[in-house]
Amino acid sequence: MTDPESDLARDIAACTLCRSRFAATATAHAPRPVVWFRPGARLLIAGQAPGMRVHLSGRPFDDPSGDRLRDWLGLSPDEFYDRDRVAIVPMAFCFPGYDAKGADLPPPAVCARTWHGQVMAGLGQISLRILVGGHAHRWHLGHRRPVTQTVADWRVQAPGVFPLPHPSWRNTAWLRKNPWFAADVLPELRAAVRRVMDD
């Protein structure tokens, strides 16, 4: 879904930079950028890339990962998808396809190089940045530290920044191994999200 008033959103929605790359994957799919942001939003969710279910629906985090993320944030679906308040900007706007083992391929770097800086400049003043997964951590924080270390150091990030693990079911074991995330990070995250959403 795009904002009809945004030239940038329309340009991203029409992007075919990775057409040949996606055609060579096991799914042999065409690009379908999932664009969900509007200037003036106060909360940024910077993710990795859409999965297959999101590719099919055209709605970001329209899958079990999204259910888990909304629970972490304490947001209802209506709040989460309110583009006047929430910008959802992945490091790649299209589903990248699967590798030989059936796992999602990483987001193509050309997408972030082409679009991410423009989107961030166009959004304006963001009050709270939620960085979901290592690819978003690296771009927004400018370092290549392990995800666990980055999330564990959430208190020392810049004000208004929460690095999170990816909410995929594949990280369920990580969540069990790191109970401090649910005990310490999530209450603070939900409180910060609520302050921004209710402002």
Secondary structure as UniProt FT lines:
FT   TURN            4..5
FT   HELIX           7..13
FT   TURN            17..18
FT   HELIX           19..23
FT   TURN            26..27
FT   TURN            39..40
FT   STRAND          43..46
FT   HELIX           52..57
FT   TURN            60..61
FT   HELIX           64..73
FT   HELIX           77..80
FT   TURN            83..85
FT   STRAND          86..88
FT   TURN            100..101
FT   HELIX           109..111
FT   HELIX           112..116
FT   HELIX           117..123
FT   STRAND          128..132
FT   HELIX           134..141
FT   HELIX           147..152
FT   HELIX           154..156
FT   TURN            159..160
FT   STRAND          161..164
FT   HELIX           169..171
FT   HELIX           172..177
FT   HELIX           181..185
FT   HELIX           186..198
//
